[in-house]
Amino acid sequence: MLAAALAACFAALLPAPARAQSSIGFSGGASIDPTQVYAGVYWESPDIGGRFRLRPGIDGGFGNDVRLGTINIDLLAKFYA
């Protein structure tokens, strides 16, 4: 848990990328009941058509004698206020 908290603090201190750049990100977490841990990595594309982006990622989790791996591709739409 301490490692996850330190990783979250470190990620909060990183500078935000410019809108036209692609970026790589990491995610992770844990649960108490059932006892499980997960981690993942994703890549976010530059803007496509003005407000859309693709974000493919790979996640993995384990705990309570269960292992899970996922691969996903998300389509993000940005809405501006």
C-alpha positions in Angstrom: 0.0 0.0 0.0 2.9 2.4 0.8 4.3 1.8 -2.7 1.0 2.7 -4.3 0.7 5.8 -2.2 4.2 6.9 -3.2 3.5 6.2 -6.8 0.3 8.3 -6.7 2.2 11.2 -5.1 4.9 11.0 -7.7 2.4 10.9 -10.6 0.7 14.0 -9.2 4.0 15.9 -9.4 4.6 15.1 -13.1 4.0 18.0 -15.6 0.9 17.7 -17.7 1.6 17.1 -21.4 0.5 19.6 -24.1 -2.7 18.7 -25.9 -1.0 17.8 -29.2 1.3 15.2 -27.5 0.7 11.6 -26.9 1.3 10.3 -23.4 2.0 7.1 -21.4 0.3 6.5 -18.1 0.2 4.0 -15.3 -2.7 2.9 -13.0 -2.9 0.6 -10.1 -4.7 -0.2 -6.9 -5.8 -2.7 -4.3 -8.9 -4.0 -2.5 -9.3 -5.4 0.9 -12.2 -7.9 0.5 -11.5 -9.8 -1.7 -7.7 -9.2 -1.3 -6.6 -8.2 -4.8 -4.0 -6.0 -6.5 -4.0 -4.6 -10.0 -1.7 -2.6 -12.2 -1.8 -1.4 -15.8 -0.2 0.9 -18.4 -1.8 2.8 -21.2 -0.9 5.1 -24.2 -3.0 8.1 -25.1 -2.9 9.3 -28.7 -2.8 12.9 -29.8 -6.1 14.5 -30.8 -7.9 12.8 -33.6 -10.4 15.1 -35.4 -10.2 17.8 -32.8 -11.6 16.3 -29.7 -11.3 12.5 -29.9 -8.4 10.4 -28.7 -7.6 6.6 -28.5 -6.2 5.1 -25.4 -5.2 1.4 -25.7 -4.0 -0.2 -22.4 -3.0 -3.5 -20.7 -4.0 -4.3 -17.2 -3.3 -7.2 -14.9 -4.6 -8.2 -11.5 -4.1 -11.0 -9.0 -5.2 -12.1 -5.6 -7.4 -14.8 -3.8 -6.0 -17.5 -6.2 -7.3 -15.6 -9.3 -5.2 -13.9 -12.0 -6.7 -11.6 -14.7 -5.2 -9.9 -17.7 -7.1 -7.5 -20.0 -6.3 -5.6 -23.2 -8.6 -2.7 -24.1 -8.9 0.2 -26.5 -10.9 3.2 -25.3 -12.2 6.1 -27.4 -12.2 9.3 -25.4 -14.2 12.4 -26.3 -13.2 15.7 -24.8 -16.0 18.2 -23.9 -15.0 21.8 -23.3 -17.0 24.0 -21.0 
